[in-house]
Amino acid sequence: MAERNNTTPHTVWFPCDLAALADGSALYGYAHPETRQLVVVGGEEQGRLQPGAQRLGWLEPAAAELASGGGAGSADGGLVARRGEGNGALQFRWQGHPCHGEPYDLEADLFSRHQGLLESAAMGQCGVIVCGCGSVGSLAALDLARSGVGRFLLIDPDLLAIENLCRHQCGLADVGRAKVRAVADRIRQINPRAVVKVHSTSLERVDPAVVAAFADARTSEGERTPTLMLACADSRRADRHAARLAAALELPFLAIGLWERAFAGEIFYSHPDTPMPCYGCAFEGLPDALGSRNEPARRFYSSEADLQKLDVQPGIAIDIAYVTQIGLKLAIDLLNRANPAHVPRLLGQLSQYTLVCNSNDPRLGGERAEIFSHPLQVTTSIQVAHGASCPPCRWRG
């Protein structure tokens, strides 16, 4: 890219439907003086949804005089947009100087790199209920947003703490905020048009009717849109509750969990299209050597002395991400089960209950590390059967 200097015109990236705003509307977005780039996200409504978005200026009618760089925009950031004569094309000035305008179309441009891999329109209708927005859930939510998922219901009771930052997708500015709100803001920065609903509590405390309403979203043709129940909590108890609710609502279910020190993790899925064992069945007959996930203690702002007294499960972000990414490939497949154009990545290749190994070194995983023959192993051999206590695995009784 050519070096930019003080004579290089600013570039204004703006939504192609910006001209639909009323005359006098404030324009919100981001200014990057070092690269002479301006990004307009829209009017006041869009600006409220974008963390850190500033009022850059105003949209003025074609009759406004811009020669001196004056007008409403000069006092509120310096960006002035005017409707051009005749065709109404927008013209921009920043601090009195003409700018180069670059329109963008969220529908066409945002997911243009997915062409031939994922159908953006279909993905935009998909919904995901993310139960747990910690290290696994925050990564899952943001990567699914990047994949084009357009609807999110985020559920988590916790606040973001300092010690979360080395594994979470949010940063220092979000410490002390509800995790669901911090993650929601990050999703909207990826896709401003995403529909994001948040509940800062546990799934057990959310009214099931709220979850049912989210899952019952319809297309313009009246068809039910694909929705996935994604369990990313820190215990099987919470995941089991999510599985029960998913079965009652006839939703596909996916659980992603990490073992201690994140030396390994587990992935479990089910869907209502074919009779298959449920989450409860998966752990009814498994030996104790498999799937021993401890529920870590919750803590906020603890001193080092307090930290030594707590049972906090360590694990680095890179190891957590490896397990999570494999699970997310399944998530994409589960959402696109009815899409004949979709090429499955892992659905049909992995067993319902899959173990993913980061390291088989006993110094990290203890004796259970020995069940893996090599690092980065993904099992395909573990089979789960219908449990005696819950046929036909619909959790109804």
Secondary structure, 3 states (H helix, E strand, C coil): CCCCCCCCCCEEEEECCHHHCCCCCEEEEEEECCCCEEEEEECHHHHHHCCCCEEEEEEECCCCCCCCCCCHHHHCCCEEEEECCCCCCEEEEECCEECEEEEECHHHHCCHHHCCCCCHHHHHHCEEEEECCCHHHHHHHHHHHHCCCCEEEEECCCECCHHHCCCCCCCHHHCCCEHHHHHHHHHHHHCCCCEEEEECCCHHHCCHHHHHHHHCCECCCCCECCEEEEECCCCHHHHHHHHHHHHHCCCCEEEEEECHHHCEEEEEEECCCCCCCCHHHHCCCCCCCCCCCCCCCCCCCCCHHHHHHCCCCCCCHHHHHHHHHHHHHHHHHHHCCCCCCCCCCCECCECCEEEEECCCCHHHHHHHHHHCCCCCCECCCCCCCCCCCCCCCCCCC
